[in-house]
Amino acid sequence: MLRWFAGQQIRNTASIGGNICNASPISDLNPVLMACGAKLHLASQGSKRVITLDSNFFLDYKKTCIKPNEVLVAILIPFTAQNEYVYSYKQSRRREDDLAIVNAGLRVVINGTKGQWRIRDCTLVYGGMSKTTVMASNTQQALIGREWNEATLQEATRLLSEELQLSWGCPWGHARVPQVSGHLILLQVLPDSLPPPLSSLSPSTSTLWHTQIQQVIITSSQGFQRVPCDQKAEDMVGRPVMHLSAPQQATGEARYLDDVPRLEGELYGGLVLSQHAHAIISVDASAALVMEGVVDYVSVTDVPGDNMIGINNDEPVFADGKVMSFGQIIGVVLATDKPLAQRAAKAVRVTYEDIHPPVITIEDAIRAGWFIGEEMKVEDGDVEKALSEAEHVLEGEVRVGGQDHFYLETQACLVVPKGEQEEVEILSSTQGVTAVQTNAARGLGIPRNRVVSKVKRIGGGFGGKETRGCYLSTAVAVAANKVQRPVRIMLDRNEDMMTSGGRHPFLGVYKVGFTSQGRITALDLKLYSNGGISADLSIPVMQRAVTHADNVYKIPNYRAVGKVCRTNLPPNTAFRGFGGPQGMIITEQWIERVAEFLKLPSEQVRRLNFYHDGDATPYGQIQPKVHVSRCWDTLLENTHYLTTWRSSVDLFNK
């Protein structure tokens, strides 16, 4: 069971106690612990008690009998006795990292002699069969004292099907599963010499699951555009062309950076990351350096070139005397393998002296006057005059949250010193091959032509590997340069999310003027984004936001002012849409509010304000052909929104 329990990263960070107390009805662990009769040691202030993990422990969905003031401090799993067997079982759609359809823990105690075995005691526990982990108490009692043979297995299956009944629509599990899993578990619990093989069981029972599962009809569809018969073969427009690397990716043959075989003398880097957002630091790596297999510790003192890199050269490779954000790289521990490097990185002692309360939110930065770069403005018409003359004026705020890229392959790189004229070769998972080269050369203090930057494929990026990977690859390049050996790092998911930033959170403060018919006459919009500690791509992201905040609407008097807020967070960066989605989402919110204020259908207010042929945007771009009205009308017609969906929406919102 442990091999298929969640995934490696989850197993490395989760806890057994957390899994128990979470009380999930499809926990893979709780059925096994219940079957074993595990004891839970609970403690509160001035009190301790020991309870058995049994059918009385789980009270309801994700609720246990643990009191609010108690914590689970220990778990006692008893040893098995002679002729006592415990087995776990999980059925899921795939083996690894998947939730169970049904799971079970089974304990059987037998006595007798070979060929005359009898069940002295048993415990049958199932997950996925109810809103809690359940014990098949009736079946257990009925089996005690029975001879262990095929007839008993048949009877156990019948009893389970009666005791644990599910309908096909049950949200907690899947019907008929226990009839199969009951056989499988019971057969595998005892030594091979005891139970008969599954093939000898009654066909009516062993085929029951297959009969039932065939009732579920699975459908799928694939849509693609048909091209004319006379279209030339080399004309790819409209053709359903397969991605060039799809066969390799679908078969698992595609090689990503961490699939590159280990090189001779290669070391692995473990990152020492800041645990404070804004503090003066002192570092003691002595405890890590005495660990067997640890080769060196690399920090700002080992940077031969410029420690400040990035688009504006405003972000350090390594923290230099102070940290400016949580997750900032302080140093790299080099060791012979990854687990050792990560353990050694945790052994590095960092002392923090907080400078002041960190600036975390957009509101914090506005109050502190902490901004990156100059404000950006797009203005057209006389906004003040139009607002003063408007029939109606609404003011408000809209917040748009951030988002992590969550690419499947985390940030990764391998740096190989070439041993000649300080040349290095960098293999990285990046969207910015040249940026990796440029920043590594700056950090190493060498010409760019001595840095060879390569990437074959990346396991997802979405903008998150456009600039942020440069800081990791430069730090690794400095480390490889110091020891003159290949150095590799592939971040764990938690490290990646701590260091790489994401989509910019936005705050939009608007003042909009409009007529009683819903025509927008003026907009005064202030946009603020959370840029993090350095500029990165925050300024062009904000430029895109202020020029996209009109969306598809002609606003004759328009002013959008954008400011990037500096905060003690990892720098946010490029993300698909690049600021455009935030600006447009904010606009759609105030459009909706205008419609609500006027008690008009929102689709009517939207259509009234669409751009038309020949209109100019607030930044002067002429729109010669505008198809948004035609697209909008087609969408409303094809989705039957006006005849069906709008009434449902109105009813829901009453």
C-alpha positions in Angstrom: 0.0 0.0 0.0 2.7 2.5 0.9 4.1 2.3 -2.6 0.9 3.5 -4.0 0.0 5.9 -1.2 -0.3 9.4 -2.8 2.9 10.5 -4.5 6.5 10.9 -3.5 6.3 14.6 -2.8 3.1 14.2 -0.7 4.7 11.4 1.2 7.7 13.5 1.9 5.7 16.4 3.4 2.5 14.9 4.8 2.2 13.2 8.3 0.4 10.1 9.4 -1.3 12.0 12.2 -2.6 14.5 9.7 -4.0 11.8 7.5 -5.9 10.2 10.4 -7.3 13.5 11.8 -8.3 14.7 8.3 -10.8 11.8 8.5 -11.2 11.4 4.7 -13.6 8.6 3.9 -11.2 7.5 1.1 -8.0 7.6 3.2 -5.7 4.8 2.2 -4.2 4.6 5.7 -7.2 4.7 8.1 -8.7 1.3 7.0 -5.3 -0.4 7.7 -4.8 1.2 11.1 -8.4 0.4 12.1 -7.9 -3.2 11.0 -4.7 -3.4 13.1 -6.5 -2.0 16.2 -4.1 1.0 16.4 -4.1 3.0 19.6 -4.2 6.8 19.5 -2.5 8.8 22.3 -4.3 12.1 22.7 -3.2 15.0 24.9 -4.6 18.3 26.0 -3.6 20.8 28.7 -3.5 18.7 31.9 -5.1 15.6 30.4 -4.1 12.5 28.4 -6.1 9.6 27.1 -5.7 6.6 24.8 -8.4 5.5 22.4 -8.7 2.7 19.9 -9.0 3.7 16.2 -12.3 1.8 15.6 -15.8 2.4 14.4 -16.5 4.9 17.2 -13.6 7.2 16.1 -15.2 8.6 13.0 -18.4 10.4 13.8 -19.4 11.9 10.4 -17.8 13.2 7.2 -14.3 14.4 8.2 -15.3 14.5 11.9 -13.7 12.5 14.6 -14.2 12.0 18.4 -11.0 14.0 19.1 -12.0 17.0 21.3 -11.2 20.6 20.1 -8.5 21.0 22.7 -6.8 17.7 22.1 -3.9 16.9 19.8 -2.7 13.5 18.5 0.8 12.9 20.0 1.5 9.2 19.3 0.2 6.2 17.4 0.7 2.7 18.7 0.4 -0.1 16.1 0.5 -3.5 17.8 2.7 -6.3 16.5 0.9 -9.2 14.8 0.7 -12.5 16.7 1.3 -16.0 15.3 -1.3 -16.9 12.6 -2.5 -13.2 12.5 -2.5 -11.7 9.1 -3.1 -8.0 8.0 -3.5 -6.9 4.4 -4.3 -3.6 2.7 -6.0 -3.1 -0.6 -6.7 -0.2 -2.9 -8.6 0.0 -6.1 -8.1 3.2 -8.2 -8.1 4.3 -11.8 -4.3 4.4 -11.8 -1.6 3.1 -9.5 0.2 6.2 -8.4 -1.0 9.5 -7.0 -4.7 8.8 -7.4 -7.7 8.7 -5.0 -9.1 5.3 -4.2 -12.4 4.1 -5.7 -12.5 1.8 -2.7 -9.8 0.7 -0.3 -9.7 -1.7 2.6 -7.8 -3.0 5.6 -8.3 -6.7 6.6 -7.1 -8.6 9.6 -7.7 -12.3 10.1 -6.6 -14.6 13.0 -6.8 -18.3 12.2 -6.1 -21.5 14.2 -6.0 -25.1 13.4 -3.8 -27.1 11.1 -3.2 -27.1 7.4 -6.4 -28.0 5.6 -8.5 -27.4 8.7 -8.1 -23.7 9.3 -10.8 -21.8 11.2 -11.3 -18.1 11.6 -10.8 -17.2 15.3 -11.1 -13.4 14.8 -11.3 -10.9 11.9 -11.7 -7.2 11.1 -12.9 -5.9 7.8 -12.6 -2.1 7.2 -13.5 -0.2 4.0 -13.0 3.3 2.7 -15.0 4.8 -0.1 -18.2 3.0 1.0 -19.7 5.7 3.1 -19.1 9.2 4.4 -16.7 7.7 6.9 -14.3 4.8 7.0 -16.6 1.8 7.9 -16.2 -1.5 9.6 -18.2 -4.4 8.3 -19.2 -5.6 11.8 -22.0 -8.0 10.8 -19.8 -9.8 8.3 -17.0 -10.0 10.9 -19.2 -11.6 13.5 -20.7 -14.1 11.0 -17.2 -15.3 9.8 -15.8 -16.0 13.3 -15.6 -19.7 13.9 -16.1 -20.7 10.3 -13.8 -23.0 8.4 -11.5 -21.2 5.9 -12.7 -22.6 2.6 -14.3 -21.6 -0.7 -17.8 -21.7 0.9 -16.8 -19.2 3.5 -15.4 -16.8 0.9 -18.7 -17.0 -1.0 -20.6 -16.3 2.1 -18.3 -13.4 3.0 -19.0 -11.9 -0.4 -22.7 -12.2 0.1 -22.6 -10.7 3.6 -20.5 -7.8 2.4 -22.9 -7.0 -0.5 -25.8 -6.9 2.0 -24.0 -4.9 4.7 -22.2 -2.4 2.5 -24.8 -1.3 -0.1 -24.3 1.6 -2.4 -26.4 3.0 -5.2 -24.7 4.0 -8.5 -25.2 7.7 -7.7 -23.6 7.5 -4.3 -21.0 10.3 -3.9 -19.0 8.3 -1.4 -18.0 5.3 -3.5 -18.9 2.8 -6.3 -21.5 0.1 -6.1 -20.5 -3.6 -6.2 -16.9 -2.9 -5.5 -16.9 -4.8 -2.2 -18.1 -7.9 -3.9 -14.9 -8.1 -5.9 -12.5 -6.5 -3.4 -13.8 -8.8 -0.7 -12.7 -11.8 -2.7 -9.4 -10.3 -3.6 -8.5 -9.2 -0.1 -9.6 -12.4 1.6 -7.7 -14.5 -0.9 -4.5 -12.5 -0.4 -4.5 -12.2 3.4 -3.6 -15.8 4.2 -0.6 -17.8 3.1 -0.7 -19.1 -0.4 -1.4 -22.7 0.8 -4.6 -21.7 2.5 -7.1 -20.1 0.1 -8.1 -21.5 -3.3 -7.1 -19.5 -6.4 -9.5 -16.8 -7.6 -10.1 -18.8 -10.8 -11.7 -21.6 -8.8 -14.4 -19.3 -7.4 -18.0 -19.3 -8.7 -18.2 -17.6 -12.1 -21.4 -15.9 -11.1 -19.5 -14.0 -8.4 -16.3 -13.3 -10.2 -18.1 -11.9 -13.2 -20.6 -9.8 -11.2 -18.4 -6.7 -11.2 -17.7 -6.9 -15.0 -21.4 -7.2 -15.6 -22.2 -4.2 -13.6 -19.4 -2.0 -14.9 -20.6 -2.6 -18.5 -23.7 -0.6 -17.6 -21.6 2.6 -17.5 -21.4 3.9 -21.0 -18.3 6.1 -21.6 -18.4 8.5 -24.5 -15.8 10.8 -26.0 -15.5 13.1 -28.9 -12.8 14.7 -31.0 -13.5 17.8 -33.1 -11.4 19.1 -35.9 -11.9 21.2 -39.0 -12.2 19.5 -42.4 -10.3 21.0 -45.2 -11.2 21.1 -48.9 -10.1 18.1 -51.0 -8.0 20.3 -53.3 -6.1 22.0 -50.5 -2.4 21.5 -51.0 -0.7 19.1 -48.7 1.9 21.7 -47.6 -0.9 24.1 -46.6 -1.4 23.4 -42.9 -4.2 25.9 -42.3 -7.2 24.1 -40.8 -5.5 20.7 -40.7 -5.5 18.7 -37.4 -1.7 18.5 -37.3 -0.3 16.4 -34.5 2.3 18.1 -32.2 5.8 17.2 -33.3 6.8 15.6 -30.0 3.4 14.1 -29.2 4.5 10.5 -29.8 7.5 10.8 -27.5 5.4 12.5 -24.8 2.5 10.0 -25.0 4.8 7.0 -24.8 7.1 8.4 -22.1 10.1 8.5 -24.3 10.4 12.3 -24.2 13.5 13.3 -22.1 13.3 16.3 -19.8 16.2 17.9 -18.0 16.2 15.7 -15.0 16.2 12.7 -17.3 19.7 13.6 -18.5 22.1 10.9 -17.1 24.3 11.8 -14.2 27.7 13.1 -15.2 31.0 12.0 -13.8 31.7 14.0 -10.7 28.3 15.7 -10.7 27.1 17.3 -7.5 23.6 18.2 -6.4 22.7 21.6 -5.0 20.4 22.1 -2.0 19.0 25.6 -1.7 19.1 27.6 1.5 16.0 29.8 1.3 15.0 32.7 3.4 12.3 32.0 6.0 11.7 35.7 6.7 10.4 38.4 4.4 12.6 41.3 5.4 15.6 40.9 7.7 19.3 41.3 8.3 20.9 37.8 8.2 24.0 36.0 9.4 24.8 32.6 8.1 26.7 29.7 9.7 27.2 26.7 7.4 29.6 24.8 9.6 27.1 22.1 10.6 26.3 21.3 7.0 29.9 21.2 5.9 30.9 18.5 8.4 28.3 16.1 7.1 29.7 13.2 5.1 29.2 13.7 1.4 28.8 17.5 1.6 31.4 19.2 -0.6 31.0 22.9 -0.3 28.7 25.9 0.6 28.2 28.6 -2.0 27.0 32.1 -1.2 27.4 35.8 -2.3 31.1 35.8 -1.4 31.7 33.3 -4.2 30.1 35.3 -7.0 33.0 36.3 -9.3 31.0 38.8 -11.3 28.0 41.0 -10.5 25.6 39.6 -7.9 22.7 41.9 -9.2 21.1 40.4 -12.2 17.7 40.4 -13.9 16.0 42.6 -16.5 16.8 45.8 -14.6 19.8 44.3 -12.7 17.8 44.9 -9.4 17.6 41.4 -8.0 20.5 39.5 -6.3 21.6 36.0 -7.1 22.3 35.4 -3.4 21.1 37.5 -0.5 23.9 39.9 0.6 23.6 40.6 4.3 19.8 40.9 4.2 16.8 39.2 2.7 14.0 41.1 1.0 11.5 38.3 0.5 10.4 34.9 1.9 12.0 32.2 -0.3 15.0 34.3 -1.5 18.1 32.3 -2.2 20.7 32.7 0.5 23.1 29.9 -0.5 23.6 26.5 -2.1 24.9 23.4 -0.4 26.7 21.0 -2.7 26.6 17.3 -1.9 26.9 14.0 -3.6 23.1 13.4 -4.0 19.8 15.3 -3.7 18.5 14.0 -0.3 21.8 14.8 1.3 22.0 18.2 -0.2 18.5 19.0 1.0 19.2 17.8 4.5 22.5 19.7 4.6 20.7 22.9 3.4 18.4 22.6 6.4 21.4 22.3 8.7 22.7 25.7 7.6 21.9 28.1 10.5 20.5 31.4 9.4 20.0 34.1 12.1 17.4 36.8 11.2 17.0 40.3 12.6 13.7 41.6 11.3 14.0 45.1 9.9 10.4 46.2 10.1 7.0 44.6 9.5 7.1 43.3 5.9 5.1 44.8 3.1 2.9 42.0 1.8 -0.3 43.3 0.2 -1.1 46.0 -2.3 -2.7 48.1 0.4 0.5 47.8 2.5 2.6 49.1 -0.4 0.2 52.0 -1.1 0.3 53.1 2.6 4.1 52.8 2.6 4.5 54.6 -0.8 6.5 51.6 -2.0 6.4 51.4 -5.8 8.5 50.1 -8.7 9.1 52.5 -11.6 7.0 55.4 -12.7 3.2 55.3 -13.0 1.8 54.4 -16.4 -1.1 56.4 -17.9 -3.4 56.1 -20.9 -5.8 59.0 -21.2 -8.3 60.1 -23.9 -11.0 62.9 -23.7 -11.9 65.0 -20.7 -12.7 62.6 -17.9 -13.4 65.1 -15.2 -15.9 67.0 -17.3 -17.6 63.8 -18.5 -18.0 62.5 -15.0 -19.4 65.8 -13.7 -22.0 65.8 -16.5 -22.9 62.1 -16.4 -26.5 61.0 -15.5 -25.1 58.4 -13.1 -21.8 57.8 -11.5 -20.6 54.6 -9.7 -17.4 54.1 -7.7 -15.9 50.9 -6.4 -13.0 48.5 -6.1 -12.3 45.1 -7.8 -9.6 42.7 -6.6 -8.1 40.0 -8.8 -6.1 37.3 -7.1 -2.8 35.8 -8.1 -2.2 32.4 -9.6 0.7 29.9 -9.7 1.9 28.6 -13.1 2.1 25.1 -11.7 3.9 23.7 -14.7 4.4 19.9 -14.4 8.2 20.2 -14.6 9.6 22.5 -11.9 12.5 24.9 -12.5 15.6 22.9 -13.2 19.1 23.3 -14.6 22.4 21.5 -15.0 25.6 23.5 -15.3 28.8 21.9 -16.7 32.2 23.8 -16.5 34.1 23.1 -19.7 37.6 23.7 -18.2 38.7 26.2 -20.8 38.7 30.0 -20.6 36.0 29.8 -17.9 33.5 28.4 -20.4 30.3 26.8 -19.1 27.4 24.9 -20.6 23.9 25.4 -19.1 21.1 23.0 -19.7 17.9 24.4 -18.3 14.1 24.2 -18.4 13.5 27.7 -19.6 11.5 29.9 -22.0 14.3 32.4 -22.2 17.5 30.7 -23.4 19.2 34.0 -24.1 18.2 35.4 -20.7 19.8 32.4 -19.0 23.0 33.0 -21.0 23.1 36.8 -20.3 22.5 36.6 -16.6 24.9 33.7 -16.0 27.6 35.6 -17.9 27.0 38.7 -15.8 27.1 36.7 -12.5 30.3 34.9 -13.6 31.9 38.0 -14.9 32.7 36.6 -18.3 31.7 37.4 -21.9 28.4 35.9 -23.1 30.1 33.9 -25.8 31.7 31.7 -23.1 28.2 30.6 -21.9 26.4 28.0 -24.0 22.7 27.9 -23.0 20.6 25.0 -24.2 17.1 23.7 -23.8 15.5 20.8 -25.6 12.0 20.9 -24.2 10.2 22.1 -21.1 7.5 20.5 -19.1 5.3 23.6 -19.1 6.1 27.2 -18.6 3.2 29.6 -19.2 5.5 32.6 -18.7 6.8 31.3 -15.4 10.1 30.2 -17.0 10.6 33.3 -19.1 12.8 35.1 -16.5 12.5 33.4 -13.1 14.7 30.4 -14.0 17.6 32.8 -14.6 18.2 33.2 -10.9 18.4 29.5 -10.3 20.7 28.9 -13.3 23.0 31.7 -12.3 23.3 30.5 -8.7 24.1 27.0 -10.0 26.6 28.4 -12.5 28.4 30.2 -9.7 28.4 27.0 -7.7 29.8 24.9 -10.6 32.4 27.6 -11.3 33.6 27.4 -7.7 34.1 23.6 -7.5 34.7 23.1 -11.2 32.3 20.2 -11.3 28.9 19.7 -12.9 26.1 20.8 -10.6 22.4 20.0 -10.9 19.3 21.3 -9.2 15.6 20.4 -9.8 13.3 22.2 -7.4 10.7 20.4 -5.4 7.2 21.8 -5.8 7.3 23.7 -2.5 10.7 25.2 -3.4 9.4 26.3 -6.8 6.3 27.9 -5.5 8.3 29.7 -2.8 10.8 31.2 -5.2 9.3 31.7 -8.7 6.4 34.1 -8.3 3.2 33.9 -10.4 0.4 36.0 -11.9 0.2 39.5 -10.5 -2.6 40.2 -8.0 -4.4 43.4 -9.0 -6.5 46.1 -7.3 -8.7 48.2 -9.5 -10.3 51.4 -8.2 -12.9 52.8 -10.6 -15.2 55.7 -11.1 -17.6 55.3 -14.1 -20.1 57.6 -15.6 -23.1 56.4 -17.7 -26.5 57.3 -19.1 -29.8 55.8 -18.1 -29.7 53.6 -21.2 -26.4 52.1 -20.2 -24.1 54.1 -22.5 -20.7 54.5 -20.8 -19.5 58.1 -21.0 -16.4 58.2 -18.8 -14.1 56.0 -16.9 -11.4 56.9 -14.3 -9.5 53.8 -13.4 -6.5 53.3 -11.1 -4.8 49.9 -11.3 -2.3 48.6 -8.7 -0.4 45.3 -9.1 1.6 43.3 -6.5 5.0 43.2 -8.2 7.0 41.6 -5.4 10.5 42.7 -4.5 12.0 43.5 -7.9 10.8 44.8 -11.3 11.1 41.6 -13.3 8.4 42.0 -16.0 5.9 43.9 -13.8 6.2 47.1 -15.7 5.3 45.7 -19.1 2.6 43.6 -17.5 1.0 46.8 -16.1 1.4 48.5 -19.5 -0.6 45.7 -21.0 -3.3 46.1 -18.3 -3.8 49.8 -18.7 -4.1 49.4 -22.5 -6.5 46.4 -22.2 -8.8 47.8 -19.5 -11.2 49.2 -22.2 -11.6 45.5 -23.3 -14.1 45.6 -26.2 -15.9 48.8 -25.2 -15.8 52.3 -26.7 -15.3 54.7 -23.8 -15.1 58.3 -25.1 -13.5 59.7 -22.0 -11.0 57.3 -20.6 -8.2 57.4 -18.0 -6.3 54.4 -16.7 -3.3 54.9 -14.4 -1.2 51.9 -13.4 1.3 51.6 -10.5 3.4 48.5 -9.6 3.6 47.9 -5.9 6.9 46.7 -4.4 6.3 44.1 -1.7 8.4 41.6 0.3 7.3 38.7 -1.8 9.1 36.8 -4.6 8.7 38.8 -7.9 5.6 38.1 -9.9 6.2 37.6 -13.5 4.9 36.8 -16.9 1.8 34.7 -17.1 -0.5 33.9 -20.1 -2.4 37.1 -20.9 0.4 39.2 -19.4 -1.7 41.7 -17.6 -4.5 41.8 -20.1 -6.8 39.4 -18.2 -6.6 41.5 -15.0 -7.5 44.7 -16.8 -10.4 43.1 -18.6 -11.8 41.3 -15.6 -11.9 44.5 -13.7 -13.8 46.2 -16.5 -16.3 43.3 -16.8 -17.0 43.7 -13.1 -17.9 47.4 -13.3 -19.9 46.8 -16.5 -21.9 44.2 -14.5 -22.5 46.7 -11.7 -23.7 49.3 -14.1 -26.3 46.9 -15.5 -27.3 45.9 -12.0 -27.7 49.6 -11.0 -29.9 50.3 -14.1 -31.8 47.0 -13.7 -31.0 46.2 -17.3 -29.8 42.9 -18.8 -26.0 42.9 -18.7 -25.7 41.6 -22.2 -27.7 44.6 -23.4 -25.4 47.1 -21.7 -22.4 45.3 -23.1 -23.6 45.3 -26.7 -24.5 49.0 -26.5 -20.9 49.9 -25.7 -19.1 47.6 -28.2 -16.5 49.0 -30.5 -17.6 49.5 -34.1 -15.7 49.9 -37.4 -13.5 52.9 -37.5 -13.5 53.5 -33.7 -10.2 54.4 -32.1 -8.9 53.0 -28.8 -7.9 55.4 -25.9 -4.3 55.0 -27.1 -5.1 56.0 -30.7 -5.3 52.6 -32.5 -7.9 52.7 -35.3 -10.2 49.6 -35.5 -10.9 49.2 -39.2 -12.9 46.0 -38.9 -14.6 45.1 -35.6 -16.4 41.7 -35.4 -17.3 41.7 -31.7 -21.0 42.5 -32.3 -21.4 39.7 -34.8 -19.5 37.2 -32.6 -21.6 38.2 -29.6 -24.9 37.8 -31.4 -23.9 34.4 -32.7 -22.8 33.3 -29.3 -26.1 34.3 -27.7 -28.0 32.5 -30.5 -26.0 29.3 -30.5 -26.1 28.9 -26.7 -29.8 29.8 -26.4 -28.8 32.2 -23.7 -31.7 34.6 -24.1 -34.4 31.9 -24.4 -33.1 29.5 -21.8 -30.1 30.4 -19.7 -30.9 34.0 -18.7 -34.1 33.0 -17.0 -32.2 30.3 -15.1 -29.6 32.8 -14.1 -32.2 35.3 -12.9 -34.0 32.6 -10.9 -30.7 31.5 -9.3 -29.8 35.1 -8.3 -33.2 36.0 -6.7 
